[in-house]
Amino acid sequence: MSGAFEALRGQLQEAAAAFADGPGALEGILLGLVDDVDRAVCEPLEIFPVCHHSPASAVAMARRLREKQPKVVYLELCEDMAPLLTELRNCRLPVAVQAFATEVKGFPAEWAPLSVVAPITEASAEYQAIAYALDTPGVELVLVDRSADHVFQWDEREPSPDPDAPPAEEEAALHGDAVGVEIGDLRPRFAELEEHLLRHGRVRHWSEWWHQYVELPLGDSDHDTYRQVMFLIGSLFRRLAPGDTRRVRVDEDRERYMWTRMREHLAASGADPADCLYICGAFHAASRVAEFGVEGTDGFVISPRSGSTWQYGLIPSSHASIEAQFGLAGGSVSIAATEWAKNLKRTKVKQFQLDGQVGGPKRKKAAELPAPTTDPAAVDPSDQLSGFLQRPPVLDRLDEAELLGWSVEVVRAARRNGYLSSTADAIAVFETSILLAGLRDRAKPTPYDFQDAAVTCIEKDVVPGRRDVRRIVEIMMGGDRIGQVGYDALPPLARDVHDRLEPLNLKLQQRGVQRALLDIASRPELEPCSDLLWMLRYLMPHGAARPIMGERRLGERPIQESWDLALGTHQRALIELGYEGVSIEQVLEQRLRRAAYHPQATAAKVLGSVEDATLYLRSARLAGELGTRALEVLATERTVDGAPEVLRRVRRLLAHYRTSEPVLPKWIEDFVRTGYAHYCTLLPAAFADEEAGVEQVAAMLGFLFSMEALALSLGCDRTQLELAIAGSHPQEPSKVALLWAAQVQLGNLSRAELRERCAELLANPMVLPAYPRYLSGFVHALEPAPGLADFVVEAVSNAFAELPDRLLLPWLPTLITTLRSRGAELVPLLVREAGRIFPGRLAALDEWVPPWKDQPEPLALTRKTGNGGLALLAAHPATCDAVADLLGCGEPWGSTAPTGLALLERYPDTAAALEEVLTGV
């Protein structure tokens, strides 16, 4: 330890004795703070402590880099992110450096995908160091913090966030659920200490306290004062941290990791520690681990990385997303950006900026840096803390012009957002800001004082628009700047998407929604754009690519389409797709294959992947592979929950292949054959199982009856279905009705018998309460037996005519729900049949008699003597010829007519059958 801080030690020892009535824990803490500062100041490798997104740190960093001009810059940032930093010049800040892993090995599968982000803004000290190192010849930038893989190796996941929590705003969700890595997490971990500071500082949150008591005093301080104050703050928060052993262990391991990496680099490169600069958070600068310093021990062993495959890229960030991820107050990063601009003008410090930085201010070619100045403080550090701690607070003079401009601007912005604000509100905000600052012992209102005054004077108790006044002030103070990753910094997949959508002539990198019109009929070259947009809609979040006009169906080609595109707004999602593959088709194929081979995949989900592969990729190879997988999954299923979805998807795929392919693919033939036997086996159990709903059983019957012709042609036996129906004995009324419909479809039950059973149910008072459930079964029976539509209309009509309201009304919601869920298939059948049966005019309804109630008695087959029949045949031969053609008889007329009469009398059953065919009775 040096003797520079002996006077400060004596003063703190006397203060500890006075406040604590003698030496004790307080004395140890206070003297320990000075020891930590002394140790960090005396380290041969200069340590530069910073706070994340601090304007004071950024100004001090820019000033120190120009004075010292180090040859090696060690930066607290994940070491595996180094290759991406040069791409920052192609981006509009703020952006975040991201490490992303979808193939997880060595971590729990439920953690996937793994994501780590490190946001970078213009008003951050790390950006100044990066810009200096990358654009200054002969300077080496070395990242020394743990890798992204070690972030999760040392992580112990906490419970997932509340699922009922309100969704974050779009700008605040740019980082997704990534783990944030920052430089300088300077916030008290001792809750009582933070509460004490906020209460006595008369501020609302920590960001305001830091701005008032650290940012402003350090904005004009010299280098030694800045370092020693930051060392002191880091040591204070470290020594007053609660006993969270896990967090302390991770912090100390990070410090051991960084010092180990720096010593390894110094030994390998031969660099002089005096020519190096170590930039880290103030919390880590005051470290007490044994590995601290260039002379520290080398006992720390860095574990190897896991087998996870990591991808790296840049994603857009924003002030709101940084605040949300790191727990900062809303608007604090925007206010910091404004303070950074003010500090540059006041101190005349020249900032560092990457050459060609997108979105940055235009600047002339940077001149060569002057020779580094001598730094006697590095050899003989002096005590700057005592003077800083004893200095009275400097009261800034009220800048009336600035405050008046704020007041006028907030009123103007409030009016644009629907508030009834006026000039009187601007005056009230001005005066209230001064009043609040005075109450909080401040001569000059801070942005936070002004924000409170604006909320009090303008918002009242009503928020007429989308934004409240607090949010309006945040935007006005600096705006929620949203970064953008430039084209050259995008991954290959994202660049390929932009190249392929170039014929649309849209600025796709801009934020906001843009309308794309595709007239494919007149411009066939736009069809590939349509294919790509449909794939983006499938893969990206809702709103990135939203079709307004047009749809994608199997077997159809697009003609005209209209899209709302917001790829610039959802740039992060597009970039993360680039981590999964080099083309959008490859990513989609991987997603479909992953979904199909998931352990929890069902036959319906796998068939959905088959349909998507055919619809979006038009890949017969992938569809065949996934179809075979669907067959395997179906054979192992022991429930029928997915039967409705299986039926719908198989019908669509069959219709597509029958119209577009010369022969059916082998996989779908095998699927129909296996599905026919599979559902025949499960049918009796499904009828008896209380957990199997009537919709699932109806879907099974629909599969069996609609696929019967194809299944029989492929070698299936109809006896399987007959035995399954014969072995089914349901008890639930809706399933009983479904079984009757299946027996009618098989021919084991006639319509007359079915009508008699329904009449018996209506005539039985004991069964009458359950009759609506029978009707529900008949409605579901339209799936396997659409030919019963007329009978269903008859049954429902009889129910409405005969059932009392106390039974009918409770059933109506069930009927409506059933028809609504299956409206595309069932409603057209019922409407068409009802339109055929019921009269077309309202006036005819009073005299209308339902056809099922006006059934004439069947005529007995009797033959009168005489030649009446012969006379009719001779008079109307065309009728007889038509009947003969219907029956397939093309022989000429016989010469002896009585022979036909003899045949009629000898074989009356034939004539009766013919009559039934002709009359439909």
NUZABA-722067 format. One record per residue (C-alpha): x, y, z. Coordinates in pm, whole numbers, plus 50000, padded with zeros to 5 digits. Each point is the difference from the previous one (the first is absolute). Layout:
N
XYZ
...
This chain:
921
500005000050000
501155035749934
500005028050252
497925023349786
496814992850191
501295000950359
498265032850075
496704986649868
500444968550206
500455020750315
496905020849931
497854969349937
501354983050314
499035030150208
496555001049835
499494963050072
500935004850366
497635029650030
497044983949827
500394964750139
501355008150351
503314983049933
501694977849745
498004971349854
498334988449683
499465035549872
503695008150032
500904968349813
497645008649717
501165036149966
503694991750012
499404970949764
498575024249745
503195020250005
502124968649976
498074988849691
500505034049834
503705000350090
500514964949865
498275007549668
501845033149952
503414984250059
499494971649752
502675002449722
497394991149737
497775030649999
496404991550089
497305022549860
496714995050190
496795008149816
496264998850045
497834985849723
498585027149767
501395028050217
500745033249820
502585009250265
501804967049941
499905005049625
501455035250020
502704989150243
500804970449773
500355021449687
502225024850188
502214972650147
500444981749670
501305031849835
502365006650291
501404965050054
499614984549651
500364964050125
501364973249769
497774972650145
496425004950118
498534972650220
496215002050001
497504982650226
497944983349728
499444963849899
503254989149835
498274980749721
498195031549878
503205017049882
499724992049624
496655018349980
501115033650137
501385012449668
496494996349853
498745027350233
501005025749739
497294985849770
497275005350260
497995028850140
500434999750378
498694988050237
500504963849906
500824969050200
502674973949937
498304966150029
501124964350052
497304974849914
499834962150027
497174977649881
501894966950021
500424996550375
502454974650138
501014999150364
497005020850113
496404990450081
497934997149682
497325023550137
502565028450004
500215000349619
500495022149816
502825016950189
500535037049937
502425025750142
499985036949904
502325028950077
498365033349903
502195028649882
498985036749976
501855031249888
499985013150359
501844969950140
503634997650102
500444966449830
499065014649662
502665026950042
502584973150074
498874978549706
500085029249756
503465010650122
501464965049979
498554990549660
500865032749821
503415006750155
502914981849833
502114978550229
497364996950273
498754965850102
496534994450150
499734969450224
496714988450150
500684982650329
496634991750155
498564964750010
498644985849677
496294997249927
500264962950070
501385006850348
497155024550066
497634970349999
502484976250163
499995022850304
496315007749976
497304986250225
496725007249829
497405017350212
496264992949966
498435011549676
498285034049999
496375003750087
497944987749701
497215024250095
502285030249989
499105026149737
501994997349677
502935023349954
499815027849746
501424992749659
503085021950053
500684984450340
499934964649862
502805003249744
502324978050210
497384972750046
500804977550296
503775002249956
502385002150295
501555034750018
503725005650053
500955035250107
503055019050115
499645015050343
496864988850179
500145027750260
496914996750213
499874992450373
499304963750075
499145009750355
496325009949983
500145020750317
502935020149864
498185008049677
496875009750190
502075022650227
501705017149704
496745005749815
498215013750306
502725024250102
500735009549641
496305007949950
499804980749675
497644973249871
502334973549859
503644990549975
500615014349652
498975034550124
502294997250304
502954990049783
499335028549759
499825025850280
502824989050231
502494982449771
499535009849637
499825037550051
502915003150252
502284977349795
499175016649669
502765026250039
502414981050227
503604991449912
501214964849925
501364991750348
496895012650176
497744980549766
501914967550052
500195002650378
496325008950038
498944971049778
502304976450190
498455012150326
496424994749874
500804965449871
501654990450328
497085013850203
497404980049810
502204969250013
500605001050374
496355007650081
498644972349777
497814974050176
501124964450038
498854986449663
502704973849967
499064989849644
500205035449865
503205007550191
501574968049866
499125009349641
501385035450044
503274987550143
500344973349733
499535026649732
502815020550158
502294969750020
499154991849637
500845035349877
503285003550188
501054965249887
499345009149636
501915032850034
503074983550152
499914973749724
499935027349735
502775020150165
502204969150015
499264990349639
500355034749847
502705014650221
498055032250038
500975024850270
497195003850261
500705037449996
498845001149637
496754981450074
496615011050125
497494977250174
496385011749968
497544983350233
497055007550219
500755018850319
498564971150198
502694976649862
502795026050014
499994998850382
500554962550004
501614981950291
500624966049837
503474985050015
500315000649622
499695038349995
502785018849820
502804990949766
501854984850298
497024979650115
499924962450042
499294976649710
497964973450175
496735005849816
499154973049747
497675009949714
497594972149919
499624988849636
497025010849800
497054976949947
499134983549670
497365025949914
500285016549658
500095037750040
499105025349731
500885036950021
498405030949855
498775035150059
496385007450082
498215033750027
499615014350346
498275030250149
500115021450308
496764984550125
501284964349955
503195008050192
497985015350283
497644970250009
502754973950000
502265015950261
497335013750232
500635037049933
497385027050035
498035008249689
501675027749802
503314998250188
502034988549697
498455027349785
500845025950264
503534986250014
500335004849623
498915036150037
502505005650286
502744984249785
499415025649725
500015028550257
503234987550160
501774998849664
499085036449930
500905011850351
503304981650042
501125003049634
501034963350012
500164983649656
498174967349991
501234968949819
497834986449725
500474970849766
500935010749650
496924998449777
497614995750294
496434997649869
497705026250147
502775019050176
500805036849950
502065008749697
503595006550089
503175007749822
502764974849967
501474995250344
503385015650052
502824980850158
499934999650377
502505022850175
502794984850199
498864985250332
500435022850299
502044990450303
498064984250279
501715006550334
496934988050184
500654965049875
503365000550183
499095019550308
496225000150052
498615028250210
496925001750217
497145016149808
497254983950202
500355021950306
499465031749806
497124985749805
498214986850310
500475032750190
498985022249710
496545015450045
497524992449726
500135024349711
496605014749932
499465004349629
498525033049894
496464997949867
500024999649622
496665016849937
500304997949622
500524962550008
497154993850246
497685023049804
500804981049681
499214967150173
496665013550125
498925012549659
501074968149826
498214976850243
496765019349955
500354997949622
500674962450021
497084995150239
497615017349759
501154976649722
499104970750225
496465011750077
500455020650318
498115033050033
503145018750106
500605037049948
502485028050070
498765001250359
501164963750041
503455009349870
500265027750264
498754976050269
502574973849903
502785026250007
499105012750348
499284965450142
503384987249882
501765027850191
497834993450305
500734962550001
503735006049957
499955023650298
498174974750213
502704974849911
502885024150082
500915005849637
500405034349842
499684986549647
497174976449910
501214966849864
498194981849718
498374978650268
498645030750180
498665013049672
498404966349927
498164999850333
498825035849943
498704991749652
498074970050128
498465021150277
498975029249781
499004983349673
498884964350052
497545006150282
498054967350026
499374991849633
502274985749729
498185006549670
502554984449767
502434971449978
502745017650197
499885014950346
501855032050087
502904981750162
500654981649675
499655032449802
502705016350214
502314970149952
499655002949624
500475037650010
503154998150211
501824978749749
497584975949853
500044962650012
502684996049739
499724967049822
503084985649836
500294982949667
502384973849870
501355009549658
499774977749696
503714991150006
499784989050364
496994977149946
500424962149989
499884983449655
496364989450040
498815035250074
501965014549707
498554973049775
496475009450110
500605036649918
501524991049662
497114977449903
497415026250100
501755027649806
497484997949707
497375014250239
501875033650001
499495005350374
502385013050268
499734968850210
502595010750259
497925029650111
497834996150304
496255001249960
497484982949777
500305001149621
497424987849749
501124976549723
497734993549700
500744969049792
498214996949666
501384965749919
497724994649702
501615028649807
503444997250163
500874963150042
503475009250129
498355010050328
498874964650080
503324991350175
499425030750219
496584986250090
501504966250091
502585016950221
497435021950174
497874969950090
503044982950151
500855031550197
496425001250127
500374964150120
503375005450172
499905035650136
497855016450268
496535012649922
500135033249821
503364995649828
498304988049679
496215001950005
497884991549693
497185024449930
498754983949679
500774965349876
500374965950157
502134969349957
498194967049938
501094966249876
499994997749624
499275037049939
502245026049839
499945036450112
498495026649773
500005032250204
501175006250355
500355029150239
502324999850302
500815021950300
503734996250066
501895010950313
503334982149963
501885030350131
497944999950319
500594962650047
503645000649897
501094980350306
497764970749907
501375000049644
503585000650127
499354971250239
498674979749707
503465004549850
501464981350295
498054968949898
501054997649636
501285017449691
496665001449816
496385003850096
499174966549839
502604982350211
498665015350321
496434990749911
500994964249920
501844997350331
497025013850191
497594975749830
502274970450058
500585010250362
496255002650061
499334966349836
502664981550199
499185016350332
499364973950272
496555014850066
498995002149634
496624985449904
498884986549665
497945031449943
502995022750063
502254979749774
497375001149725
499955037750050
503755000349933
499404979449685
497415024849883
502295029550074
502894983549814
497754995549696
498455034550032
503095021550057
502954979649872
498274978749734
502414972650099
498794964849922
503124985850162
499435017150336
496254993149985
500684963149944
502444998450290
497645017750238
497054979549873
501844968250091
500605015050342
496265007450032
499274963549923
502394989050276
498455023750253
496434989649911
500824963350052
501185007250356
497075021950109
497554984850243
497605029150021
497705015949745
500355036350111
501605010649674
497594981549769
498105031349880
503225017649901
501394968549837
496834996549792
500045036149882
503664999749903
499874966149826
496985011149796
501815031549888
503164981349908
498084973149812
498075026049802
503255017549913
501844968749887
497054987249798
499865032249800
503725007549966
501774966349991
499604971249753
500084974850286
499625002850374
503255000750200
500794967250167
500055015350347
496395011749982
498824966149872
501764983850296
498515026150231
496434992949879
500544962550028
501475002350349
497485026150114
497064978349883
501184970350207
501085022450290
496655017750038
498044967649952
501924986150294
499425030350222
496365006149901
498234977150256
502115013450286
499395036049890
496234994549996
500164987050356
502625024450135
498485029450187
503075021649933
499714996149623
497635026849874
497384996149734
502035022349768
502994976550018
497844969249935
498275017649709
503415008449854
501084963550024
496854989149818
500555027649747
503484986849930
498744964349967
497095007749768
501645027149787
503234980049955
498214966749962
500184997649622
503725008049993
500724977350297
498154970649842
501895005049674
503244998650199
499134966250153
498045008450313
497034978150098
496575015650053
499284973150254
502255019150241
497615029449995
496894978350026
501454981850301
501035033050162
496455013849960
498464967650123
502285000250306
499175035850097
497515004350285
499885036550107
497945012750291
500225037449945
497025012149790
502025020249748
502254970349932
496954977249969
498625022949728
503424999749835
500004962050002
496524999049840
501255023049723
502984977149943
497674969849977
497895018449743
503135008249801
501014963450010
496524988649895
499294981450324
497215024250091
497405015149767
498815035750015
496524988550089
501354981650303
502085030250098
496955022449971
498004975850217
502695000650270
499975037950009
496214999950022
500184975950294
502455023250175
497685029749956
497054979450127
501814988950316
499755026450279
502904983550186
502365004149705
498785034149891
502525020350211
502884981749828
498615004249649
502075031849924
503134979450058
498814975349739
499555029349765
503595011050067
501154965549900
498005002149675
501555034049922
503494985550050
498954970449786
500095022649695
503774995550009
500004962749919
496594999349828
499285032749814
497154982249820
497985002050322
499685037749972
496284997649913
499374977550300
501905023850230
497855029049876
496944978550067
501164990450350
500885035650097
496695012949859
498044974250199
501925009750311
499185036949957
496384990949937
499464975750289
502565006350275
499005023850279
502015031750044
501474988350330
501824972449810
500595017649671
501475033050118
502884985150207
501004979349696
500165029449758
503485012250116
501364964949943
498524999249650
501335034449916
503464991450133
500094967849800
498965016849677
502385028950060
503004977750058
499224978549698
498315026849793
502064995449686
498964963449965
496614996150169
498125032549950
499974999449618
498574964850004
497195009350237
499215032949830
499874984449657
497774971750120
497725023450194
499675022149694
498934970149797
497414988350251
498505032050141
497825023149786
501685029649838
497325025350092
498735010350339
496374999549889
500234963449908
501274990450344
496554999750165
498674973649761
503234981049970
500084964250123
503404984050064
500644972549746
500844975250276
496475005150149
498144996649666
501194965549904
497484981849772
499344963750067
502194978149782
498034985649711
499634962450003
501234982649693
496684988549843
499264992449643
496585005349850
498674978349731
499775014549661
502415016549766
500255034450171
503734996150047
500454989249642
498085030349879
502205023550204
503154983449873
498835003149643
498955036350051
503205011150181
502924978549885
502595027150081
499414995750375
500684963149981
503105006249789
501355024350262
499464974850279
501724973449791
502995022949942
500135007550375
500174962850072
502534993749724
497674979949778
500435007749634
498204970349849
497185006249744
496354996750092
498564964650017
497094989649780
497864984650275
499175024550273
498184975750231
503304983150071
501055031450189
496824998850208
500714964350089
503495009650114
498625028250215
497604976850172
502654973250044
502735023850136
498285028750185
503115008550207
501805012949694
497185024049920
499895012050361
503725006850000
499715018749673
497195021150145
502155008650301
502865011149776
497775021949790
498015015950284
502755001850265
497724985350266
